[in-house]
């Protein structure tokens, strides 16, 4: 039986602090994840398929949906070129209240401050067809 896996990422960058390592995936490791999934013959899809599967659609082969939470600038800078290079669809969940700001909700000594996407970045991601 084929499965649908959803992989959710936050930051696609090097962790700066020990606590960041829970949320930050280095770009070269992210690329390795995507290439490994392709080598394992996963079908890359977007989250629209999730609703179809919930409604009973069966899958012909193992599928994976890639998503990003929060809208970190490094998603645009580091993840987007990898996705584009490999032709992989993805869904970006962008915290619009944080656009052009920082990850202030994580403002604790153990987490590093991170820049969020700009409106221009978000528009470009949408214009490229990402959800």
C-alpha positions, 0 to 999 in steps of 0.5 A: 500500500502506498503512503503519503508523507508530509515533511515540514521544515522551518529554517533551511540554514546552519543552526547557530545555537544548540536550540536552533538545531531542532528547527534549522536544517543546513541547505546541503542536508536539505538537498540530500533529503530531497535527492534521497527521496527522489532516489527512493522513487517517491512522488513529490506532490503538494498538500492538495493531495492530502485532502484527496487522500482523506476523501478516499483517493488511493495512491499509486506510489509512495508520495511526499509533500514538502512544507515550510512553516513561518516564512523564514528568509532562508526558505527563499534564499536557500530552499527555493533554489534547491526546489527549483533546481530539482523540480520539487513542489512545496507549500510555504506557510508564511506568518504574514504578521512577521513578514520583513521582521524577525522570529521575535516569538522565539526571543529566548537566549537559546534561540538565535534571531532570524530574518523573515521573508519580505513581501517581495519574496512571498510574491515571487514564491506565489508567482512561481506556483508554490502554494 
